[in-house]
Amino acid sequence: MLFWIHPINFWPLPVVIDLAALVGLIVLFRKSGTLALPLLVVLALFPLTYYASQVVSRYRHPIDPVLYVLAGVALSSVSLRQIRAKAKFYKRKPPAIEQVLF
């Protein structure tokens, strides 16, 4: 399981990115399961060989872009919820960017 938090020297950053990617994967599954399925397959199958072998941080590099995309989905979802809540509080129409993204 060290694959997901390697390198140990910088463990808070990978943990935050991994948790944000997990939230992003959940958000993406709720929006569209067909978009999330390939990313889930990559996240599930890629590290399998490294669970049984030596864990080195360079083996994590090919999967990092997928994690960053999913973390971005989570962050954009959180920011859009805040925009919606603020627009609802002020009884205004939400900004047009919300309609483009989701």
C-alpha positions in Angstrom: 0.0 0.0 0.0 3.0 2.3 0.1 2.5 2.9 -3.6 -0.1 5.6 -2.9 1.9 7.5 -0.4 5.4 7.3 -1.8 7.8 9.1 -1.5 7.6 9.0 2.3 9.6 12.2 2.6 6.7 14.2 1.1 3.9 12.0 2.4 1.4 14.8 3.2 1.2 16.0 -0.4 0.6 12.6 -2.0 -2.0 11.8 0.6 -3.9 15.0 -0.1 -3.7 14.4 -3.9 -4.9 10.8 -3.5 -7.8 11.8 -1.3 -8.8 14.6 -3.7 -8.5 12.1 -6.6 -10.8 9.7 -4.8 -13.4 12.4 -4.3 -13.0 13.4 -7.9 -13.6 9.8 -9.0 -16.8 9.7 -6.9 -18.0 13.0 -8.4 -17.2 11.7 -11.9 -19.0 8.5 -11.3 -22.1 10.4 -10.2 -21.9 12.7 -13.3 -21.0 10.0 -15.9 -19.9 6.5 -15.1 -18.6 6.0 -18.7 -16.1 8.8 -18.2 -14.9 7.5 -14.9 -14.6 3.8 -15.9 -11.3 4.1 -17.8 -9.7 6.2 -15.0 -10.9 3.7 -12.5 -9.3 0.8 -14.5 -6.0 2.7 -14.7 -6.1 3.4 -10.9 -7.0 -0.2 -10.1 -4.7 -2.2 -12.5 -1.6 -0.1 -12.8 -0.3 -0.5 -9.2 -1.1 -4.2 -8.9 2.4 -5.3 -10.0 4.0 -2.9 -7.6 2.1 -4.2 -4.6 4.0 -7.4 -4.9 7.4 -5.9 -5.8 9.6 -3.1 -4.6 8.0 0.3 -4.2 9.9 3.2 -5.7 8.5 6.6 -6.3 9.5 6.7 -10.0 6.9 3.9 -10.6 4.2 6.3 -9.5 5.0 9.0 -12.1 3.0 7.5 -15.0 -0.2 7.5 -12.9 0.2 11.0 -11.5 -1.5 12.8 -14.4 -4.6 10.7 -13.8 -4.6 11.6 -10.1 -4.1 15.3 -10.9 -7.1 15.2 -13.3 -9.3 13.6 -10.7 -8.1 16.0 -8.1 -9.0 18.8 -10.4 -12.5 17.4 -10.9 -12.9 17.4 -7.1 -11.7 20.9 -6.7 -13.9 22.3 -9.5 -16.9 20.5 -8.0 -16.2 22.1 -4.6 -15.8 25.5 -6.2 -19.0 25.2 -8.2 -20.9 24.2 -5.1 -19.6 27.4 -3.4 -20.6 29.5 -6.4 -24.1 27.9 -6.4 -24.5 28.5 -2.6 -23.4 32.1 -2.9 -25.7 32.8 -5.8 -28.6 31.2 -3.9 -27.8 33.2 -0.8 -27.8 36.5 -2.8 -30.8 35.3 -4.8 -29.0 35.8 -8.1 -28.6 33.7 -11.2 -25.4 31.6 -11.1 -22.5 32.6 -13.4 -22.5 31.3 -16.9 -19.3 29.3 -16.3 -21.3 26.8 -14.3 -23.4 26.0 -17.3 -20.4 25.3 -19.4 -18.6 23.0 -17.0 -21.6 20.8 -15.8 
